[in-house]
Amino acid sequence: MSVMGGLPGSGVVADNGVVGWWLVDGGDDVPGRVLAGPFPDRATAGWSGTALADGSAARPAYGVRRADGSLRRRPSPQEWAWLDHLTAQLDRLPEDWAPLLAEEDPLTTLVVEVTAALNEAGLPLHDATGAGGALGGACLTPTPDLDGVVVAWRQHDRMSLDQVHGAMADSAVQQAMNRALAEVLAIRGLAPEAWGGAVVVRREA
């Protein structure tokens, strides 16, 4: 009987090429020892951890169990889906970004970090040229003079252009959303600075 006897997918199997979710010990920066698995999904693996004597030390991880009991990590389907989503979001950047972004440029890394932080908070980039342009979202403007990125919120056309609730409501919501952007970025350690009604995030020297 395994350490998780009686739970679905709880028997630890040898490294036979099976890729899946496992329950491992240790922190995110170490390979981790497989405690149980494979499980059909991350949620099941995480829930199963509560059955361990020290469930707080167990965490789900995706990959293949090695013969020595450690885990050979692989990107999970969720991680691939996230990368696809992030790429689609970055494709929304306006054309004036193109000449500024290079693979090894710190500004490119900063743009990806800002986009990821906002999307993980559920805040999409504004799709200025796409079918959803009227919906609004976060606008990222490259600002070489500031050595960074200006971030501001673009409201739905009903608020920003049609002003169906009036100019005062438009202004108040705009200020609230820009503050929210700044708070999210600050929580993520990106050190936003006030810049007019928006914020600027500078790349590290």
N, C-alpha and C positions, 0 to 999 in steps of 0.2 A: 504493500500500500504506500502511496506517495505521501509527502508531507501535507498534501492538500486532498487526501483521500475523500472520495464522494463528490467532488466538484467537477463540473464538465471540463474536459481537457486538462485535468490536473496531473496526469502521469507524465513525468519527465522522460523524454525519449532521447536516444543517442543522436549524434549528428548524422542524419541520413539524407541531407539535402532539403528537408522540410523547412520552408520559410514561413514564419508566423509570429504571433505575439507570444511573449514569454514573460514570466515574473522573475525579476532578477533583484539581487541586493546591491548595495553600494550606491554612490552618487552618479550624476549624469556624466562626470568626467572620467569615469573608470569603466572598464568593460563589464564588470558585474558577473556574479555567479548565478547560473540558472537555478531557480528554486522550484519552478513548476511550469508546465506547458507542454505542447503549444496550445494556445487558446484561439478561438475563432476571430476575436476582435479585441481591441484595446480595452473597451469597457469591461468585458468579461474578465480579462486578466487583472485589471485594477480592482474590480469587485472581489475577485478571489483572494486578493492580498489581505483582506480583512480577516480571513480564516487562519492566517499565520499567527504564531505566538507573538511575533513582533512585526505586525503588519506595516508599521510606520517605516520600516527599513526596506520594504519591498516596493518595487515600481515596475510598471509595464515597459517592455522594450521589444523592438522588432528585429528579427534576424534569424540566424541559424545557430543552434547549440553546437559548440565544439566538443570534441571527445573529452577534453579536460574539464568540462562543465561550465566554461565561460561562454559568452555569447559573441558570435561574429555579427556585428550590426550591419543592417541594410536599411536603405530608405523605405519607409512604410508607404502603403498606398495613400494614406492621408498626407504624408509629406510631399509625395509627387503631386497630389491634387493641389496642395497649398502652393507649390512652386509654379504650377500652371496658372493658378489664380493670380499670384504675384506678378508673373510675366504679363498677363493680360492687363493688369492694373498699370504696370509701367508703360505699356503700349499706349496708354491714354495721355502720356506726357506730350505737351505741344511740340511742334517741329523745331522750335528754337532751342530745345534741349540737345538735339542731335549732334551739332558740332562740339558740344561741351563735354559729352560723355565718352569716356574711353575706358577700356577694360580695367586698367590698373590705376585710374585716377581716383584719388580719395573722394572727390565730389560724387562720382558714380556710386561708391560705397555708401556715402551719406544719403543719397537719394533713395537707394534701396532700403536702408535702415528706416528712414522716415516713412516711406510707403508701407513697409511691413508693420511698423508700430501703429500707424493709423488704421490699417486694414484689420489687424488683430483686435483692435478696439471696435471694429464694425463700421469704420469710417472710410468709404471708398474715395478714390480720386475722381475729380470731375472729368467727365468724358466730353471735352469741348467740341470735338468734331464728330462724335458718334451719335447714334440714334437716341441715346439717353442724355444728351446735352442739357436738356431742360430740367433734369432731375437735381442738378447740383452736386456738390461733393467738395473734397479738399483740392485746392489749387496750389501746385508747387511751381515757383518761379525761380529760375537760376539767376543768381545775383553775384557775378564775379567780383564786383567792387566790394562786396561784403564777405567774399570768400565763403559763400554758403547758399542756403535755400530759403526763400521767403515762403511761408505757409499761411494760407488764408482760406476761409470757408466760402463756398459759393452756394447760396440758397437756391431752392427751386424757383423757376421763373415766376410762379404765382406770387412769391414773396419779393424777389429781387427786381423783376421787371414790371409785372402787372400790379404789384403792391395791393393785392386784394384786401389786406388787413391794414393798409395805411403805412405811411412813411415811418411813423414812430415805432410801429411793431417791426417793420423791416430792419430798422437801425438797432433796436434792442436785441432782436434775435441774432443779427450779425455779430454784435459784440459778445453775446453769450457763447456763440459757437466758436469764435476765435479764442475766447478764454478756455473753452473746453479743449481745443486743439493744443493750446499751450500746456494745459495740465496733463494731458495724455503724454505729450512729448517729454515733459519734465519727469513724469513717473518712469518713463523708459530710459532716463539718463541722457537725453539728447540736449539738455541745457538750452531751451529756447529763450530768446531775448525779445522784448517788445520792439516792434518796428511799425510805427504808425498804428493802424488798427489791427495789424497782423502780427506775426512773429517771424523771427529769422533764426535758423539753426545753422551754425557755422561748422565747417569741417575742422578737425583737429590739425594743429600745425605739425 
